[in-house]
Amino acid sequence: DEAEDYALARLTPFSSSATVVSTETDRVIRTEATLETSEIAQIGFLGAMIDTTMILVAQHRVEF
C-alpha cells in the first residue's frame, strides 16, 4: 500500500486519472502505474503519442 500511495501522490499532479497497483510475488514487489498521455502532452515530446496509455513499472526485492 505504501508504494501505491507514494507513486499515486507523485503522478496525480500530472494525470488525474492515474492508477497504481502493487503486487508481491516471491519477495519481489512490482508497482505498475497507468496514465493517459493526453493528460501530460503539454510536456511537448509526447505530442506524437496522444491518446495512448503509458504504463510505468518498477520492481524491487524485499530484503528483511
A tleap script that builds the chain and sets N, CA, C and O, in Angstrom:
source leaprc.protein.ff14SB
mol = sequence {
  NASP GLU ALA GLU ASP TYR ALA LEU ALA ARG
  LEU THR PRO PHE SER SER SER ALA THR VAL
  VAL SER THR GLU THR ASP ARG VAL ILE ARG
  THR GLU ALA THR LEU GLU THR SER GLU ILE
  ALA GLN ILE GLY PHE LEU GLY ALA MET ILE
  ASP THR THR MET ILE LEU VAL ALA GLN HIE
  ARG VAL GLU CPHE
}
set mol.1.N position { 0.810 -1.204 0.000 }
set mol.1.CA position { 0.000 0.000 0.000 }
set mol.1.C position { 0.850 1.264 0.000 }
set mol.1.O position { 0.489 2.257 -0.632 }
set mol.2.N position { 1.984 1.231 0.710 }
set mol.2.CA position { 2.841 2.417 0.766 }
set mol.2.C position { 3.394 2.767 -0.610 }
set mol.2.O position { 3.438 3.939 -0.982 }
set mol.3.N position { 3.814 1.762 -1.364 }
set mol.3.CA position { 4.358 2.008 -2.706 }
set mol.3.C position { 3.293 2.603 -3.613 }
set mol.3.O position { 3.573 3.515 -4.391 }
set mol.4.N position { 2.074 2.090 -3.516 }
set mol.4.CA position { 0.976 2.617 -4.331 }
set mol.4.C position { 0.673 4.061 -3.962 }
set mol.4.O position { 0.550 4.918 -4.837 }
set mol.5.N position { 0.553 4.329 -2.661 }
set mol.5.CA position { 0.249 5.692 -2.208 }
set mol.5.C position { 1.323 6.674 -2.632 }
set mol.5.O position { 1.014 7.784 -3.067 }
set mol.6.N position { 2.586 6.275 -2.510 }
set mol.6.CA position { 3.707 7.138 -2.871 }
set mol.6.C position { 3.676 7.465 -4.364 }
set mol.6.O position { 3.782 8.627 -4.757 }
set mol.7.N position { 3.529 6.424 -5.194 }
set mol.7.CA position { 3.523 6.636 -6.645 }
set mol.7.C position { 2.328 7.475 -7.078 }
set mol.7.O position { 2.470 8.377 -7.904 }
set mol.8.N position { 1.164 7.188 -6.532 }
set mol.8.CA position { -0.035 7.920 -6.920 }
set mol.8.C position { 0.054 9.389 -6.513 }
set mol.8.O position { -0.399 10.263 -7.253 }
set mol.9.N position { 0.622 9.664 -5.367 }
set mol.9.CA position { 0.791 11.053 -4.926 }
set mol.9.C position { 1.695 11.828 -5.870 }
set mol.9.O position { 1.499 13.027 -6.067 }
set mol.10.N position { 2.683 11.162 -6.457 }
set mol.10.CA position { 3.594 11.832 -7.397 }
set mol.10.C position { 3.003 11.974 -8.790 }
set mol.10.O position { 3.359 12.902 -9.517 }
set mol.11.N position { 2.107 11.075 -9.176 }
set mol.11.CA position { 1.563 11.097 -10.533 }
set mol.11.C position { 0.292 11.924 -10.693 }
set mol.11.O position { 0.052 12.470 -11.771 }
set mol.12.N position { -0.523 12.029 -9.656 }
set mol.12.CA position { -1.801 12.735 -9.815 }
set mol.12.C position { -1.668 14.204 -10.201 }
set mol.12.O position { -2.575 14.711 -10.861 }
set mol.13.N position { -0.603 14.927 -9.838 }
set mol.13.CA position { -0.499 16.295 -10.349 }
set mol.13.C position { -0.368 16.359 -11.879 }
set mol.13.O position { -0.706 17.375 -12.486 }
set mol.14.N position { 0.117 15.287 -12.496 }
set mol.14.CA position { 0.297 15.234 -13.943 }
set mol.14.C position { -0.879 14.570 -14.651 }
set mol.14.O position { -1.198 14.917 -15.788 }
set mol.15.N position { -1.525 13.617 -13.983 }
set mol.15.CA position { -2.613 12.853 -14.588 }
set mol.15.C position { -3.643 12.506 -13.522 }
set mol.15.O position { -3.391 11.663 -12.661 }
set mol.16.N position { -4.791 13.150 -13.579 }
set mol.16.CA position { -5.825 12.911 -12.564 }
set mol.16.C position { -6.427 11.515 -12.660 }
set mol.16.O position { -7.041 11.043 -11.703 }
set mol.17.N position { -6.264 10.852 -13.792 }
set mol.17.CA position { -6.818 9.510 -13.957 }
set mol.17.C position { -5.784 8.407 -13.707 }
set mol.17.O position { -6.058 7.235 -13.969 }
set mol.18.N position { -4.625 8.763 -13.215 }
set mol.18.CA position { -3.567 7.777 -12.974 }
set mol.18.C position { -4.037 6.709 -11.993 }
set mol.18.O position { -4.753 6.993 -11.032 }
set mol.19.N position { -3.618 5.479 -12.258 }
set mol.19.CA position { -3.888 4.376 -11.344 }
set mol.19.C position { -2.580 3.679 -11.030 }
set mol.19.O position { -1.665 3.655 -11.852 }
set mol.20.N position { -2.494 3.111 -9.830 }
set mol.20.CA position { -1.293 2.410 -9.406 }
set mol.20.C position { -1.706 1.118 -8.710 }
set mol.20.O position { -2.594 1.112 -7.858 }
set mol.21.N position { -1.044 0.021 -9.087 }
set mol.21.CA position { -1.313 -1.277 -8.480 }
set mol.21.C position { 0.021 -1.922 -8.121 }
set mol.21.O position { 0.949 -1.936 -8.930 }
set mol.22.N position { 0.114 -2.457 -6.900 }
set mol.22.CA position { 1.319 -3.160 -6.472 }
set mol.22.C position { 0.975 -4.607 -6.163 }
set mol.22.O position { -0.085 -4.912 -5.617 }
set mol.23.N position { 1.900 -5.492 -6.526 }
set mol.23.CA position { 1.761 -6.909 -6.200 }
set mol.23.C position { 3.081 -7.399 -5.633 }
set mol.23.O position { 4.140 -6.838 -5.914 }
set mol.24.N position { 3.004 -8.458 -4.827 }
set mol.24.CA position { 4.220 -9.066 -4.285 }
set mol.24.C position { 4.206 -10.543 -4.608 }
set mol.24.O position { 3.260 -11.255 -4.271 }
set mol.25.N position { 5.263 -11.004 -5.267 }
set mol.25.CA position { 5.416 -12.405 -5.622 }
set mol.25.C position { 6.853 -12.810 -5.355 }
set mol.25.O position { 7.782 -12.190 -5.872 }
set mol.26.N position { 7.041 -13.848 -4.551 }
set mol.26.CA position { 8.385 -14.360 -4.249 }
set mol.26.C position { 9.316 -13.256 -3.779 }
set mol.26.O position { 10.462 -13.173 -4.221 }
set mol.27.N position { 8.823 -12.407 -2.881 }
set mol.27.CA position { 9.590 -11.312 -2.272 }
set mol.27.C position { 10.008 -10.230 -3.262 }
set mol.27.O position { 10.948 -9.481 -2.996 }
set mol.28.N position { 9.328 -10.139 -4.388 }
set mol.28.CA position { 9.556 -9.063 -5.353 }
set mol.28.C position { 8.283 -8.232 -5.428 }
set mol.28.O position { 7.209 -8.748 -5.735 }
set mol.29.N position { 8.415 -6.942 -5.144 }
set mol.29.CA position { 7.277 -6.036 -5.230 }
set mol.29.C position { 7.316 -5.365 -6.590 }
set mol.29.O position { 8.321 -4.770 -6.980 }
set mol.30.N position { 6.202 -5.473 -7.308 }
set mol.30.CA position { 6.063 -4.855 -8.632 }
set mol.30.C position { 4.981 -3.792 -8.519 }
set mol.30.O position { 3.849 -4.077 -8.129 }
set mol.31.N position { 5.346 -2.570 -8.865 }
set mol.31.CA position { 4.399 -1.464 -8.844 }
set mol.31.C position { 4.207 -0.989 -10.279 }
set mol.31.O position { 5.166 -0.643 -10.968 }
set mol.32.N position { 2.943 -0.980 -10.717 }
set mol.32.CA position { 2.614 -0.610 -12.089 }
set mol.32.C position { 1.681 0.596 -12.072 }
set mol.32.O position { 0.613 0.558 -11.462 }
set mol.33.N position { 2.091 1.652 -12.741 }
set mol.33.CA position { 1.294 2.879 -12.839 }
set mol.33.C position { 0.819 3.041 -14.271 }
set mol.33.O position { 1.575 2.805 -15.214 }
set mol.34.N position { -0.434 3.443 -14.433 }
set mol.34.CA position { -1.021 3.651 -15.753 }
set mol.34.C position { -1.572 5.064 -15.826 }
set mol.34.O position { -2.266 5.510 -14.913 }
set mol.35.N position { -1.263 5.780 -16.920 }
set mol.35.CA position { -1.820 7.115 -17.114 }
set mol.35.C position { -1.978 7.384 -18.593 }
set mol.35.O position { -1.339 6.748 -19.431 }
set mol.36.N position { -2.833 8.328 -18.898 }
set mol.36.CA position { -3.113 8.689 -20.287 }
set mol.36.C position { -2.149 9.790 -20.733 }
set mol.36.O position { -2.016 10.813 -20.061 }
set mol.37.N position { -1.482 9.579 -21.862 }
set mol.37.CA position { -0.515 10.570 -22.345 }
set mol.37.C position { -1.196 11.874 -22.750 }
set mol.37.O position { -0.562 12.930 -22.737 }
set mol.38.N position { -2.469 11.814 -23.105 }
set mol.38.CA position { -3.161 13.049 -23.498 }
set mol.38.C position { -3.228 14.036 -22.339 }
set mol.38.O position { -3.340 15.241 -22.564 }
set mol.39.N position { -3.161 13.541 -21.095 }
set mol.39.CA position { -3.193 14.420 -19.928 }
set mol.39.C position { -1.849 15.091 -19.661 }
set mol.39.O position { -1.791 16.133 -19.010 }
set mol.40.N position { -0.779 14.496 -20.162 }
set mol.40.CA position { 0.552 15.064 -19.906 }
set mol.40.C position { 1.218 15.551 -21.179 }
set mol.40.O position { 2.413 15.846 -21.165 }
set mol.41.N position { 0.486 15.646 -22.273 }
set mol.41.CA position { 1.053 16.023 -23.568 }
set mol.41.C position { 1.646 17.423 -23.584 }
set mol.41.O position { 2.450 17.729 -24.465 }
set mol.42.N position { 1.274 18.292 -22.633 }
set mol.42.CA position { 1.834 19.637 -22.612 }
set mol.42.C position { 3.342 19.627 -22.365 }
set mol.42.O position { 4.002 20.655 -22.515 }
set mol.43.N position { 3.884 18.479 -21.990 }
set mol.43.CA position { 5.327 18.367 -21.817 }
set mol.43.C position { 6.033 18.570 -23.156 }
set mol.43.O position { 7.179 19.016 -23.190 }
set mol.44.N position { 5.355 18.246 -24.256 }
set mol.44.CA position { 5.917 18.505 -25.572 }
set mol.44.C position { 6.347 17.273 -26.319 }
set mol.44.O position { 5.832 17.011 -27.406 }
set mol.45.N position { 7.280 16.496 -25.774 }
set mol.45.CA position { 7.813 15.363 -26.511 }
set mol.45.C position { 6.805 14.233 -26.650 }
set mol.45.O position { 7.051 13.301 -27.415 }
set mol.46.N position { 5.694 14.276 -25.953 }
set mol.46.CA position { 4.687 13.228 -26.066 }
set mol.46.C position { 3.619 13.541 -27.107 }
set mol.46.O position { 2.667 12.774 -27.255 }
set mol.47.N position { 3.752 14.623 -27.815 }
set mol.47.CA position { 2.743 15.022 -28.792 }
set mol.47.C position { 2.423 13.955 -29.819 }
set mol.47.O position { 1.280 13.850 -30.264 }
set mol.48.N position { 3.405 13.166 -30.200 }
set mol.48.CA position { 3.177 12.121 -31.199 }
set mol.48.C position { 2.422 10.926 -30.630 }
set mol.48.O position { 1.929 10.091 -31.389 }
set mol.49.N position { 2.325 10.833 -29.314 }
set mol.49.CA position { 1.687 9.671 -28.701 }
set mol.49.C position { 0.353 10.019 -28.036 }
set mol.49.O position { -0.101 9.279 -27.164 }
set mol.50.N position { -0.270 11.099 -28.416 }
set mol.50.CA position { -1.535 11.485 -27.793 }
set mol.50.C position { -2.548 10.359 -27.965 }
set mol.50.O position { -2.544 9.660 -28.978 }
set mol.51.N position { -3.412 10.188 -26.971 }
set mol.51.CA position { -4.419 9.129 -26.940 }
set mol.51.C position { -3.795 7.745 -26.791 }
set mol.51.O position { -4.319 6.763 -27.317 }
set mol.52.N position { -2.706 7.671 -26.096 }
set mol.52.CA position { -2.035 6.417 -25.803 }
set mol.52.C position { -1.963 6.254 -24.286 }
set mol.52.O position { -1.855 7.233 -23.549 }
set mol.53.N position { -2.024 5.029 -23.843 }
set mol.53.CA position { -1.881 4.753 -22.419 }
set mol.53.C position { -0.418 4.453 -22.129 }
set mol.53.O position { 0.206 3.647 -22.819 }
set mol.54.N position { 0.122 5.101 -21.109 }
set mol.54.CA position { 1.502 4.888 -20.701 }
set mol.54.C position { 1.496 4.018 -19.451 }
set mol.54.O position { 0.742 4.274 -18.512 }
set mol.55.N position { 2.333 2.996 -19.445 }
set mol.55.CA position { 2.457 2.119 -18.287 }
set mol.55.C position { 3.896 2.189 -17.804 }
set mol.55.O position { 4.834 1.938 -18.561 }
set mol.56.N position { 4.055 2.533 -16.531 }
set mol.56.CA position { 5.370 2.615 -15.901 }
set mol.56.C position { 5.456 1.494 -14.868 }
set mol.56.O position { 4.529 1.299 -14.082 }
set mol.57.N position { 6.560 0.763 -14.869 }
set mol.57.CA position { 6.708 -0.369 -13.962 }
set mol.57.C position { 8.015 -0.246 -13.196 }
set mol.57.O position { 9.060 0.074 -13.762 }
set mol.58.N position { 7.933 -0.510 -11.886 }
set mol.58.CA position { 9.130 -0.564 -11.049 }
set mol.58.C position { 9.058 -1.853 -10.218 }
set mol.58.O position { 7.993 -2.232 -9.732 }
set mol.59.N position { 10.189 -2.505 -10.068 }
set mol.59.CA position { 10.253 -3.709 -9.254 }
set mol.59.C position { 11.415 -3.607 -8.288 }
set mol.59.O position { 12.461 -3.046 -8.615 }
set mol.60.N position { 11.228 -4.150 -7.099 }
set mol.60.CA position { 12.344 -4.255 -6.165 }
set mol.60.C position { 12.144 -5.464 -5.269 }
set mol.60.O position { 11.019 -5.874 -4.985 }
set mol.61.N position { 13.254 -6.020 -4.834 }
set mol.61.CA position { 13.227 -7.205 -3.976 }
set mol.61.C position { 13.124 -6.773 -2.525 }
set mol.61.O position { 13.789 -5.833 -2.089 }
set mol.62.N position { 12.275 -7.480 -1.784 }
set mol.62.CA position { 12.112 -7.220 -0.362 }
set mol.62.C position { 13.239 -7.922 0.374 }
set mol.62.O position { 13.438 -9.128 0.225 }
set mol.63.N position { 13.966 -7.165 1.162 }
set mol.63.CA position { 15.074 -7.751 1.937 }
set mol.63.C position { 14.800 -7.510 3.425 }
set mol.63.O position { 14.758 -6.369 3.884 }
set mol.64.N position { 14.618 -8.585 4.152 }
set mol.64.CA position { 14.454 -8.498 5.610 }
set mol.64.C position { 14.872 -9.775 6.264 }
set mol.64.O position { 14.805 -9.892 7.487 }
savepdb mol mol.pdb
quit
